[in-house]
Amino acid sequence: MAFQPPYSPSLFRKRDNASGASVVAIDNKIEQAMDLVKNHLMYAVREEVEILKEQIRELVEKNSQLERENTLLKTLASPEQLEKFQSRLSPEEPAPESPDAPEAPGGSAV
């Protein structure tokens, strides 16, 4: 009687193939999950970019409006008013905080 092993070598091959198929299936599921995450992230980024673009448009519009107002106010201001304004903006000379003249009861200087 010839020696017969209690197992068949083909049995291991089947297990290896099954194991390999299982690894491939897991790899496919991981790849699908990563694609799904990537798609969700890209969607979120696109949405955020659109929001930021709209905010930039609004800020550019507001900046333009303020520049027009500034130009108009400079045009309408007297040279004395412009000089006083420039002195307040100057970093070397801080704007005077305390008035030299006492205030009248109505809130204006006398």
Secondary structure per residue as TSV (DSSP state, phi and psi in degrees):
chain	resnum	aa	ss	phi	psi
A	1	M	-	360.0	130.0
A	2	A	-	-83.6	152.0
A	3	F	-	-71.2	127.1
A	4	Q	-	-118.5	118.2
A	5	P	-	-66.7	151.0
A	6	P	S	-70.3	-2.2
A	7	Y	S	-135.2	162.0
A	8	S	-	-109.2	133.6
A	9	P	H	-58.6	-29.5
A	10	S	H	-67.5	-25.7
A	11	L	H	-61.5	-41.3
A	12	F	H	-67.5	-39.0
A	13	R	H	-61.4	-41.0
A	14	K	H	-63.9	-42.1
A	15	R	H	-64.3	-43.5
A	16	D	H	-60.3	-43.5
A	17	N	H	-64.3	-41.9
A	18	A	H	-65.3	-42.3
A	19	S	H	-63.9	-42.9
A	20	G	H	-62.4	-42.0
A	21	A	H	-64.8	-37.8
A	22	S	H	-65.2	-41.3
A	23	V	H	-64.8	-42.1
A	24	V	H	-62.6	-42.2
A	25	A	H	-62.8	-43.4
A	26	I	H	-64.2	-43.8
A	27	D	H	-59.3	-41.3
A	28	N	H	-63.7	-42.4
A	29	K	H	-66.0	-39.7
A	30	I	H	-62.6	-43.9
A	31	E	H	-62.9	-41.4
A	32	Q	H	-63.4	-42.7
A	33	A	H	-64.1	-41.1
A	34	M	H	-65.0	-39.6
A	35	D	H	-62.8	-41.2
A	36	L	H	-63.5	-45.0
A	37	V	H	-61.6	-44.4
A	38	K	H	-59.7	-43.9
A	39	N	H	-63.1	-42.4
A	40	H	H	-65.5	-41.8
A	41	L	H	-63.9	-43.9
A	42	M	H	-62.6	-40.9
A	43	Y	H	-62.2	-46.2
A	44	A	H	-63.0	-40.7
A	45	V	H	-65.7	-44.5
A	46	R	H	-60.3	-42.1
A	47	E	H	-63.3	-43.8
A	48	E	H	-64.7	-39.2
A	49	V	H	-62.2	-41.5
A	50	E	H	-63.4	-41.4
A	51	I	H	-63.2	-44.9
A	52	L	H	-65.8	-38.4
A	53	K	H	-60.8	-42.4
A	54	E	H	-64.9	-41.7
A	55	Q	H	-63.1	-39.4
A	56	I	H	-63.7	-44.1
A	57	R	H	-58.0	-45.6
A	58	E	H	-63.5	-42.0
A	59	L	H	-67.5	-38.8
A	60	V	H	-64.3	-42.0
A	61	E	H	-63.5	-45.7
A	62	K	H	-62.5	-41.3
A	63	N	H	-62.2	-44.3
A	64	S	H	-61.4	-43.6
A	65	Q	H	-61.6	-44.5
A	66	L	H	-66.2	-36.0
A	67	E	H	-64.9	-40.8
A	68	R	H	-63.6	-44.3
A	69	E	H	-60.9	-43.4
A	70	N	H	-60.8	-45.2
A	71	T	H	-62.2	-43.4
A	72	L	H	-62.9	-46.0
A	73	L	H	-63.6	-39.0
A	74	K	H	-64.5	-36.8
A	75	T	H	-66.8	-40.1
A	76	L	H	-82.7	-18.2
A	77	A	S	-76.4	148.4
A	78	S	-	-77.9	160.0
A	79	P	H	-57.5	-34.3
A	80	E	H	-66.6	-41.3
A	81	Q	H	-65.2	-41.9
A	82	L	H	-63.7	-41.1
A	83	E	H	-63.9	-43.5
A	84	K	H	-63.6	-42.5
A	85	F	H	-63.5	-45.5
A	86	Q	H	-61.6	-37.1
A	87	S	H	-67.4	-30.9
A	88	R	H	-72.9	-30.2
A	89	L	H	-81.6	-20.3
A	90	S	-	-63.2	124.6
A	91	P	S	-69.4	-24.9
A	92	E	S	-72.8	-36.5
A	93	E	S	-114.2	107.7
A	94	P	-	-68.9	150.4
A	95	A	-	-65.2	140.9
A	96	P	-	-64.4	129.8
A	97	E	-	-90.0	-41.7
A	98	S	S	-103.7	128.8
A	99	P	-	-73.4	146.6
A	100	D	S	-76.1	-35.8
A	101	A	S	-94.8	140.4
A	102	P	-	-68.0	151.7
A	103	E	B	-85.0	145.7
A	104	A	-	-78.7	162.8
A	105	P	T	-57.1	-26.4
A	106	G	T	-78.6	-4.9
A	107	G	S	98.2	-2.7
A	108	S	S	-107.8	154.6
A	109	A	B	-71.3	143.9
A	110	V	-	-97.0	360.0
